[in-house]
Amino acid sequence: MRPILVWASPNGQGLIHGEVLPILVFSGYSCSNRETALGSANSRLFVTLFLLGCFVLPTRSDGSASTLSPIAAWRWGVVWLLFLATLINYTDRLALNNTQRYLLPEFEPDPAHRNAVYANIQFAFGVSFALFQVVAGFLIDRFSLRYLYLGAIIIWSAAGIFTGLVPAGAVGALIACRVALGVGEAFNWPCAVACIRRVIPRESRGLANGIFHSGASIGAMMTPLLVLGFVNTDTGAGWRNLFVLVGGIGVIWAVAWMVFTRGERAMAIDAPPQPDPGTVEANPDARFASVFTMRLFWICLGTGVCVNLCWHFYNQWFPRYLTEDLAVSGPVEQAVLAGFFIAADLGSLTSGWLTRKLARSGFTVEMSRKIVMLILGTIVLTATVPAAFLPKEDWLLAKYLFFFIVAAAAMGGFAIFFSLAQDIVPRHTAKILGICGCISWLVISGVTMIVGAIVGPGQYAEVFLTVGAVPLVAAAIGWFWPEPSRSPVGKIQGTSV
């Protein structure tokens, strides 16, 4: 069986208006061997979520293609620039996670204290990242998004470069670099979500959110490959060069961003967002203080905390689990992490696209999101049980497979969360996302300190199971989002995911 990646339009009928989506297919088998090609039941569970919208969901009752207006190609170009920024963001961030087995001995000689040091470093990043998401939100809704994004990537790229220059044993300097990294990276998601709110119609925002956020998992997937390419996995030599290299890539993006978004494109990116017709969003002229009285905001916040907590727990602690509990070699660890984040990327893209597919099949946008989030939460919890509790001696490959399924479903929740934030009050989108992100990361940072104090070899399974239930909580909270009183999206101009 040979997996290949092909590009197809969201409705499966060819490239339309420049909207494309990667679809995983399997070649080398005839249609009569399709069951064989899909492999075991475990493989089919993962593939089913990805292909559900392609082959199972009903088409629109009139059988026609979407009547929505075409989306200019440059707007999707902006989305792909956001994808690249997010890719660079995650590569800068995860360079530390993926080199922790080489880095920590230089800063903490005692293995018994390394988890505590690691937790302190992650806590420092998490708090700065949390607090500056609020700052970012207020600045983005008031000043030029285009220039703020430029400044943010310069800051986090510089922080990454200086991390590679920190002397051994200087834990304080390392933490200072991570704080600066958090300050810069905090702007990425408020900037990206607000930008999509301004340049992409509501009908396609779920897909755009999935595309830009898939940069996180692609960047995370690339990081272990960069580790294998630049770091000696026996001695750890070269880990500092990795930080300098990844930090320098951000400068290239900064130039591309300013060149591509000139003129009228810059005006569209910096223009105040307008309300969408036929939605349940609140009064577009509402003062920001009134957001805290809105049910929509609290649903968005609860969903965001749960989605962020689940994903970032794995983001921070899965590498330590591989190092400490499974005791795999350096090259195997990087290969497993690459597979983990490839699966996450598929989940990110699939979630946004499947929500869009459901909406175009006659469901409301709101119900489409609820259904997808429920599917994702169920998959995370179901796959967590064997991933955490199967014995590693005889079932190691099966454990990896189930962890990959967890990664796909956990990452998929972000497309839903971002769409909720975009639907509350358009002109406060960045502030709303900043506050949701801030509270989420404060929770994550607190959990990180607790986990650092209690886990060790053989003690991860129960924590995995607890975190695995969190996406179902997000699905339950999201079910309280009100349904619109108007017709399904397929019949209303401009109202969809």
N, C-alpha and C positions, 0 to 999 in steps of 0.2 A: 504494500500500500504506500503510495507516495502523495503526501499532502502538498497542494499548491494553493496559491493565493490569486484569486481573480477579482476583477472589479466589475461591479454591476450597479445599475441604478436602483434606488429604493423600491421601485415597483417591479423590478425584474424585467423591464421591457427595453433596456438599452440606456444609454447615457442621456439624461434629460436635464437641461438647465445646468449642466456641470455638477450635478449632485451624484456622488459616487460613494460606494460603501464596499469595503473588503469582505468577501464571503469565502470561507474555508470550504473547499471541496476535496474530494478524494478521487484521484485518477488511477487508471490501471485495472479497473474492473468494469464489466458490462453492467447494464441495469439489472440483469438477473442475479448479479452477485452483490447487490447493494447491501444486503444484510451482512454479508461477510466483510465488506469494506468498512462498515461501521464498527465492527469488532465486538468487544465484550459489552456486557450490560453497563459496566461503569463508563465505557467510552460513549455509549449511546446516551447516557444521562446527560453528559456534558454537551454533546453535539445537538441533542434535541432542543435545548434552550436556544442555541445559535440559529438553528434552521427552522424553528417553529413559525416565524413570520413569513419565511419564504414559501413553505409548501402546505401549511395547515390552515392558516387564518383565512377567513373569507375575504373576497374582494368587495369593493363597493357595489351596492345594489344595481347601479346603472352600468357597471362594467367599464366605466371610462377612466381615463387618467385624471390626475388632479387638475382642477380648474384654477388653482392658485397661480398668481403671477410668477413669471420666471425670476430667479434670484441671480443678480449679476455675478459673473465669475470672480470679480475682484473681492466680493464679500466672502466667498468661500476661501479665497487666497488669504484674507485676514484670519479666518478660522485656522488655516494651516500654519500661519505664523504663530498663533496662540498655542497650537499644538507643539511647535518647535520650542517655544519659550518654556512650556511646561515640561517638555522632555529635558531641556537643559537644567531647569529648576530641580527636577528629581535626581538627575545625575549628580549635580553638586551636593545635594542633601545625602544621597545614599552612598556616596563615596566613603563616608565614615562608617556607615552600617556594614558595608561589604568588605571593609578593610579592618574591622574591629579586631579580628584575631591576630593581625600583625601590628596594629597601632597600640592597642591597650598595654601590651607588655612594656612598651617604651615609656608609658605614663604611669603604670601601676605594676610594679614587679610582683606583688603578692596576688596569686590567682584567686584567693578567697575574697579579695576586695574589689576585683575587677567589675563585677556586676554593679556594685554600688557606684563606682566611678563612671561606668557607662551610663547608668541611670541619671547621674548628676549632669553629664554632658547633654543627654537627650532632654532632660528637664529644662536646662538653660535655653536650649534652642526652642523648645515648646512654648515656654512662657513669652519669650520675645516674639515668636511667630504669632502667638495668640493676641497679645496686646496690640501689636502693630497692624493686625487685620482691621481693627476698629479705626485706627488712625488712617489706614489706607482707604477704608470705605468713605470716611468723611472728606478726605482730600479728593478722591476720584469724583464724587458727586458735586464738587465745587470747582475743581480746576481741570486742566487739560489731562485727560486720560492718557493721551499719546505720549506726552513728555514724562508723566509720572511712571509709566511702564518702562520707558527708557532708563530713567534714573534708578529704578528698582533693580533691573537686571545688572546694571553696572555695579551696584552695591553688593549684590549677592555673589557676583562673579569675583570681585575683589576679595571678598571674605573667603571664598573657596581657595583662591591663590595663596593667601596668607596662611591658611590652614596648613598647606604643605611646607611652610617655612617655620613653623613653630618648633622650638628646640625640644628635645626629648625631656620628659619630666615636668615641663611647664604646663601643668593642667590648667592653671588660671588663664594663660594665653590661649590655650585651645578652646576653653569655654567662651572667652571673649570673641573669638572668631565665629563660634557657633551662634552667639547672640547676634552678631552683625549679619550672619547668614539669615537668621530668622527675621530680622528687620527687613531685609531686601525681599526675601521670598514671600513674606506676608502679603505683598502687593499683587502677586501673580493671580490668585483666584478672584479677588474682587475686581481686578482690572479685566481679566478674561471674561468673566460672567457678565460684567457691565457692558463690555464691548460687544459681546454676542447679543445682548438685549437691544443694543442700538443698531446693529447692522444686519441681523438675521430676523426674518419674520417669525412669529410665534409658532407657526406650523412646523418649522424646521429647527427650532432651538434645541429640542431634545437630541436630535442627531448632531447638531453643532456642538452641544455640550459633551456628547460622547466622544466626538472626534478630538476636541481640544484636550479633554481630560485623559484620553488614551495616551497622550504624550507622557503622562506620569508613569504608566506601566511600561511604555516603550523605553523611556529613560531608565527606569528601574531595571529593565531587562538588559539594556546595553551596559549598565555599570559592572555587573559581574564579568561580562566579556572583556571590558576594558581592564578589569583587575587581572584577568588571565593574560592579557596582552602586555601589561606594563609592570606587573608585580611578580617578583619571584615567589611562588607559592610555598617554597621550602624555607626561605629566610625572611620573607617580607620586604626585601629590598625593592625600592621603586614605588612604594605607596605614596610618598610625598610628591613624586612627579605626576601621579594621577590627579591629585588635587589641582596642581598648577595647570595641567592640560585642560581639564574640564572647566576650570574657571575662565581660561582664555577663550573658550568657544563662545561664551556669552557676548564678547565684544563683536564677533562676527554677526550674531543675531541683531545686536543693537544697530549696526549699520544697515542691515537688510530691512529692519522695521522702519527706520526713518526714510529710506529710499522708497519703499513700497507704499507707504501711507501718506504720501504728499498730496497737496492740493485738495480737491473735493473729497477725497477719501479721508483726509485728516479732519475735515469739517464734519463728516458723517460720524466719525469715531468720537469726536468731542461734543457733538450736539446733544442737548438734553433729550432723553428718551420720551416717546409719546405713548399714551395708553393704547392697548389693543382693544379693538371692538369685540363685543360679544363675549367678554370674559367675566369671571367672578372677582377680579382684582378690585382692591379698595379704591376710594376716591383718589384720582391722580393728583389732586391738589392738596392732599392731606399733609399736615405738618408731621415732621419726623417723630415728635414725641407721641403722636397718636398711634404710631405703629405698634407700640407696646400694649395697646388696648385691643388689638386685632387678633382674632382667633387664627387667621392665616399665618401670622408671624410665629405664634407659639407652636403651631403644627410644624412649620418649617424648621424652627429651632430644635424641637424634639427629634425630628427626622435627621437633621444634620448632625446632632451630637451622636446619635446611634450609629449612623453610617461612618462618620469619622473615627469613632472609637474602635469599631471593629477593624477597619482597614489599617489604621495606623498602629494598632497593637501588633498586627502581623508584620507591618512594615519595619517596626523597631525590634521585635523579639524573635521573629522567625529565623533570622541569621544566627542569633545567639543559641536558639534551640538546636539548629543544625550543628553548631560548633560544640556546644556543651552537653546536650542530651543525646543526640544521635552520634556525635563524635565522628563525623565524616571528615575526609581529607579536604584540604583547601580547594583543589580543582573540582571535586565533586560538589562541594558547597556552592561554588560559583555557578556550576552547571544547573543545579537544582534551583537556585535563585533566578537564573535566566528563564527557566521553564515556568516558574511561579508567576513571573511578571508578564510573560507572553500570554499565559492564561488570563491574567488580569486585564490585559489589553483587549482581548476578545470579549470579555465581560463588559467592559466599558462601552465599546462600540455597539454590542448587541443590545444592551439595555436601552440606549437612546433610540436605536433604530426600531426595536420591537415595540416600544411605546408609540412611535410614529406610525408603525404599521397597524397597530390596534386602532389608533385614532382614525386612520383613513379607512378602516374596515367598518366603521359605524359606531364604535364606542366614543364616549366623550373623552377629551384629553385627560380629565381628572380621573375617570375610571380606568383609563389605560395605564396611568401611572400607578394606581393602586394595585392593579392586577400584576404588573411587572414587579413591583416592590415585594408583593406577597410571594411570588415565585422565587425571587432572589433570596429572601429571608429563609424560606423553606429549604432551599438548596444549601445555604451556608450551614444551617444547623444539622441537616441530615448528613452532609459530608464531613462535618467536624468530628462526629462520633468515631467513625473508623479511622480518620486521619490521626486523631489523638490517642486512641486506645489500642489499635492494632499493634502487636509486638513487632519490634524492629528487626528481630533476628530472622524471621521468616517472611515478613510482609513489607519490607522496606519500600519496594517499588510501588506497591498498592498505597502505602501511606503517602508517598509523593503525589500519586495521581489524585487522591482525595484532597490533599492540600491545594493542588492546582485548581480543583473544582471550587474549593472555598475561595481562592483568590479571585476567580472569575466572577462569582456571585457577589462577593464583598465589594469589589471595585464598581460593579454595575449600579450600585445604589447612588453613586455621585451624580449621574445624569438626572436622576429623579430629584434629588436634593437641589441641584442648581436650578432646575426648571421651576421648582416651588418658589425659590428666592426671587426669580425673575417675574413672578406673577403677582406679587403683593402690591407694591407701590413703585411704578417704573422709575421715578426720579430718585428713589431711595435705595435702588437695587444694591449698589456697592456697599452702602452702610449696613443694610440688612445682612448681606453675606458676611461682611466684616464682623458684625456682632455674633452671628451664628458660628463663624469660624473661631472667633476668640473664645467663646464659652466652650466650644468643642475641644479646643486645644488646652484650655485650662484643665478640663476633665481628663484629657489624655495624659497631660503632664503629671497630674496627681496619681493616676493609675500606674504610670511608668515608675514613679518612686516606690509605690507599693509592691509592684512586681519585682523591681530590683532588689527589694529587701527579703522577698519570700521564695523566689524560684531558684532552682538549681537542678542538677541532673536528676531526672526522674520525677520532677515536680511540675511539669508544664501541662500535663493532660487536663487536669481539672480547670486550670485557667483558660485553656483553649475552649473547653466546653462552655464555660460561663460567657466568654466573649462571643462564642458562636450563636448564642441565643439573642444577641443584641439586635441584629437586623430584623428579626421578627417583631421586636418591640417597635422599630422604625415603621414597619408595615402597619402595625396596629394603630400607631399615632396618625399615620398618613390617611387612614380610612376616615378620619373625621374632617378631611378637607371637603368643603361643600361642593356639590354638583351644580353646574349652571342650569338655569331654567330654560335655556334655549336649545335648539336642535343640536345633534351631534356635529363634530367638527367638519366632517366631510361635506357638509351642506352649508357651511358658513364661511364666507371669504375671510381669510386671515386668522382663523381661530383653530389652532391645533397645537401640537407639541412644540 
